[in-house]
Amino acid sequence: MNFDAIVIGGGAAGLFCAITAGKRGKRVLVIEHNQEVGRKIIISGGGRCNFTNLNVTAENFISQNPHFCKSALAGFTPQDFTELVRKHKIAYYEKTLGQLFCRESSRLIVDMLLTECDKAKVQIKTGCSVTGVSRGDDYQVETSQGIFTAAKVIVACGGLSFPKIGATGFGYDIARQFGLKIVETRPSLVALVMEGKAYAPLAGISMEVVASSDDHAFRENIVFTHRGMSGPAVLQVSNYWRAGVPVSFHLTPETDVTKLLTANRTSRKNLNNILSEIFPLRFATAFAEREFDNKPLYQMNDREFDELIEKLNGWQVKFSTTEGYDRAEVTLGGVSTRELSSKTMESKKMPGLYFIGEVVDVTGWLGGYNFQWAWSSGFAAGNAI
């Protein structure tokens, strides 16, 4: 029952850490409380798993220490993981913006990881809940299937997003138990809830925009929901959104709206009919009626005309909250990077205790970045234990 290392959590980071250590001859046990490993991998990317991004840099991550992730990302790159995918003959394709997806099922990624675990003689216990971690000469991990000991413990049990597949705050509890600081957590890569319900009837409408928050801008689609907005652009800015601060939407990135409206300055058409040339009619009508009483341009004075152009180029929308951890792809915040070695992921206070993946205060953009952090941080710890 004694191992060189015990990995708590059989997700992307935990499995990859175990594989890396196992290949180095370490006796590794992975403990997963679900009945199968890789649950989040399986449901990711609409079942196709956006397993990495070709354009990964430290700038694609949010952390109180923006430099922390650099060492791990340099140590194991998107090209390194893609080479492993190719070795296992898993077909993949680049969708947009460097995002790599499986052509078939995301289960192929889990199968690949399990095959690599088998080769590396990694032991895996599923349906096994950890009830406590303590430290004497070695670490003792108490579980529903007995007590296991190891010189090293790697906490890879993720954050709070997707509680329906078993996500808990257990990783943060272990960190606190051993005196490590936690950066405040909140749901991220998540849909936002608009103040008021003025645009609820537009649910399902999609538009390409440039969404901006806290000096970060993303040109992608938004999708209106019954409670607010979702879509890639909104999920991206949710990493930077702060309560009470509006998100700015450039609604016409493809159109010179000043030119279009000036050409229609004397038109007797209602505003929604002019805007429907560039927007879905339902949005054009709702926007025109709510923001400008849907009157013709010739009835607008110069101030109103300038305000219209300003709003189309920078529509300010207030959101009251997020859709919560149930809908969030990741958890923002986590174990403070000040507590960990950026080269090994080991706790500075507790030798032999490591934190990797989502449980750490490193959160990537939408588009495969969080999986790459899982592979890279897992590889760093796996090489150190």
Beta strands, then each sheet from edge to edge (+ up, - down):
strand 1: 2-8
strand 2: 28-31
strand 3: 50-53
strand 4: 61-62
strand 5: 92-94
strand 6: 99-102
strand 7: 123-125
strand 8: 130-135
strand 9: 139-143
strand 10: 146-155
strand 11: 182-188
strand 12: 192-194
strand 13: 206-213
strand 14: 216-224
strand 15: 228-230
strand 16: 247-250
strand 17: 315-317
strand 18: 319-322
strand 19: 330-335
strand 20: 353-355
strand 21: 363-364
sheet 1: 7+ 2+ 1+ 10+ 9- 8+
sheet 2: 7+ 2+ 1+ 10+ 20+
sheet 3: 3+ 6- 5+
sheet 4: 4+ 21-
sheet 5: 11+ 19-
sheet 6: 17+ 16- 13+ 14- 15+ 12- 18+
end
